[in-house]
Amino acid sequence: MSTAKEPNKNPLAHLAALARDTIPPMHPAGRPFVLGAAIATLLLRRRWRTAGLLGGIVTAWCAWFFREPERTTPSREGLAIAPADGTISRIEPAVPPVELGLGAEPMSRISVFLTIFDVHVQRVPLSGKIETIAYRPGKFLSADLDKASDDNERNSMVIRADDGTQVAVVQIAGLVARRIVCSVAEGDVVRAGSTYGLIRFGSRVDLYLPTGSRILVEPGQRTIGGETGLAELPRVVS
């Protein structure tokens, strides 16, 4: 009995496909840094081979830092998803940023701290419509400090789900981070798990949840942006 032979696979094409599946794509905000580092590497290599080698390492690190890996987001309704990779530093009641106009009543706040080794893109925590985006300049204290939520430079956003549930997510610059990128606008309809921004070089992301949310995580736990469920949101009674 004869069996059909598998078609010969091109080894180079197979390696290229494997590389695409293994190496995550890069966020567009990182391209100028990688391009600049690559040009500097070429110039250094002409003068001193060792410096060129070091420049190559820096270029590779920049590409790695700005990585934007694919994520599989849970489709369960009423689930608030982690907006960032990192470590949960605090879970506590807190008043949301005043510029968002959400009032003075405390909400449940989950803070995720990012080191320079974490993926630094931010993900939408809940599908819905962006109601408010507010940027506020500030200090650059270490992002793991509690007062960083109030004193540091930040970009805040309110998302309203179809059932009326509101959550707020806040990008907070850190000691080394000096640039917050937000690629969405008020009125945009966004999908949970999609990338909406980036903070460069060490930072923090706060997620504010409505009262009655059931928190699913603990301080010290690692999160995967776009995948880890942080809380079950209360049902809105119409």
NORKAKA-V490710 format. One record per pair of residues at least 6 apart in sequence whose ideal C-beta (glycine too) atoms are under 7 Angstrom apart, sorted by sequence separation. I is the first residue (numbers start at 0). J is the second residue. D is the distance in whole Angstrom. If there is no record, write none. Layout:
((I:J:D) (I:J:D))
//
This chain:
((95:101:5) (113:119:6) (140:146:7) (141:147:7) (159:165:5) (183:189:6) (189:195:7) (43:50:4) (44:51:3) (73:80:7) (140:147:5) (172:179:6) (25:33:7) (43:51:5) (72:80:6) (157:165:6) (158:166:6) (94:103:6) (142:151:7) (170:179:5) (140:150:6) (157:167:5) (40:51:6) (43:54:5) (94:105:5) (95:106:6) (140:151:6) (156:167:7) (170:181:7) (93:105:6) (138:150:5) (139:151:6) (155:167:6) (156:168:5) (183:195:5) (92:105:4) (93:106:7) (137:150:6) (138:151:5) (139:152:7) (182:195:6) (215:228:5) (216:229:5) (40:54:3) (137:151:5) (155:169:5) (181:195:7) (182:196:6) (215:229:6) (39:54:6) (40:55:5) (92:107:6) (93:108:4) (137:152:4) (181:196:4) (215:230:6) (92:108:7) (136:152:5) (137:153:6) (153:169:5) (154:170:5) (180:196:5) (214:230:5) (215:231:7) (91:108:6) (153:170:6) (179:196:7) (180:197:4) (213:230:6) (36:54:7) (40:58:5) (135:153:5) (153:171:5) (212:230:4) (213:231:4) (90:109:5) (153:172:7) (179:198:5) (212:231:7) (134:154:5) (151:171:5) (152:172:4) (212:232:5) (36:57:5) (37:58:5) (89:110:4) (151:172:5) (178:199:5) (212:233:6) (36:58:4) (87:109:6) (88:110:5) (133:155:5) (176:198:5) (177:199:7) (208:230:5) (211:233:4) (87:110:7) (148:171:6) (176:199:6) (206:229:6) (209:232:6) (87:111:6) (88:112:4) (132:156:5) (147:171:6) (176:200:5) (208:232:7) (209:233:6) (33:58:6) (36:61:5) (86:111:7) (131:156:7) (154:179:5) (175:200:4) (176:201:5) (85:111:4) (86:112:5) (131:157:4) (170:196:6) (172:198:6) (175:201:4) (176:202:4) (85:112:5) (129:156:6) (130:157:5) (152:179:7) (154:181:5) (174:201:6) (33:61:5) (83:111:5) (85:113:4) (170:198:5) (173:201:4) (32:61:5) (33:62:5) (82:111:7) (84:113:7) (129:158:6) (130:159:5) (142:171:6) (173:202:4) (81:111:7) (83:113:6) (112:142:6) (172:202:6) (173:203:6) (100:131:7) (112:143:5) (127:158:5) (128:159:5) (142:173:3) (158:189:7) (171:202:6) (29:61:6) (85:117:5) (99:131:6) (127:159:5) (141:173:6) (142:174:7) (171:203:4) (29:62:7) (32:65:7) (84:117:4) (125:158:5) (127:160:4) (139:172:6) (141:174:4) (171:204:7) (192:225:4) (84:118:4) (99:133:6) (126:160:6) (127:161:6) (139:173:7) (140:174:7) (170:204:6) (171:205:7) (29:64:7) (98:133:4) (125:160:6) (139:174:6) (169:204:7) (29:65:2) (168:204:7) (169:205:4) (25:62:6) (28:65:7) (96:133:7) (98:135:6) (83:121:5) (139:177:7) (168:206:5) (26:65:5) (82:121:5) (83:122:7) (25:65:5) (82:122:5) (166:206:7) (167:207:4) (25:66:6) (26:67:4) (125:166:5) (166:207:6) (25:67:6) (80:122:7) (82:124:5) (124:166:6) (166:208:6) (23:66:4) (24:67:5) (23:67:6) (80:124:5) (124:168:6) (165:209:7) (23:68:4) (79:124:5) (164:209:6) (79:125:6) (121:170:6) (132:181:7) (68:118:6) (66:118:6) (132:184:7) (67:120:5) (132:185:5) (129:183:6) (131:185:6) (64:119:7) (88:143:6) (130:185:7) (89:145:7) (99:155:5) (101:157:7) (129:185:6) (147:203:6) (96:153:7) (98:155:6) (129:186:7) (148:205:6) (99:157:5) (129:187:5) (96:155:5) (142:201:6) (128:188:5) (129:189:6) (142:202:5) (142:203:4) (127:189:7) (126:189:7) (126:190:5) (126:191:4) (101:167:6) (123:189:5) (125:191:6) (123:190:6) (124:191:7) (99:167:6) (123:191:5) (164:232:5) (123:192:6) (122:192:5) (123:193:5) (122:193:7) (164:235:6) (95:167:5) (122:194:6) (123:195:5) (163:235:5) (96:169:6) (122:195:7) (162:235:5) (120:194:5) (121:195:6) (121:196:4) (121:197:7) (120:197:5) (119:197:6) (119:198:6) (119:199:7) (124:206:6) (121:204:6) (115:200:6) (82:168:5) (115:201:5) (79:166:6) (114:201:6) (113:201:7) (113:202:5) (113:203:7) (112:203:5) (111:203:7) (110:203:6) (111:204:5) (26:120:5) (110:205:5) (108:205:6) (109:206:5) (108:207:5) (106:207:4) (107:208:4) (106:208:6) (122:224:4) (106:209:6) (107:210:7) (121:224:7) (122:225:4) (106:210:7) (107:212:5) (118:224:6) (107:214:7) (80:191:5) (111:222:6) (80:192:6) (95:207:5) (72:191:5) (72:192:3) (109:229:5) (83:204:4) (70:192:6) (82:204:5) (82:206:6) (90:214:6) (67:194:6) (79:206:7) (90:218:6) (79:208:6) (87:216:6) (89:218:6) (87:217:7) (88:218:7) (87:218:5) (87:219:7) (86:219:7) (87:220:5) (86:221:6) (87:222:6) (85:222:6) (84:222:6) (83:222:7) (84:223:6) (84:224:5) (81:222:4) (83:224:5) (81:223:6) (82:224:6) (81:224:5) (80:225:6) (81:226:7) (81:227:4) (80:227:7) (80:228:6) (81:229:5) (80:229:7) (78:228:5) (79:229:5) (79:230:5) (28:180:5) (70:223:7) (72:225:5) (78:231:6) (79:232:6) (70:224:7) (72:226:6) (77:231:6) (70:225:4) (71:226:6) (73:228:6) (77:232:5) (70:226:5) (77:234:7) (28:197:5) (26:197:6))
//
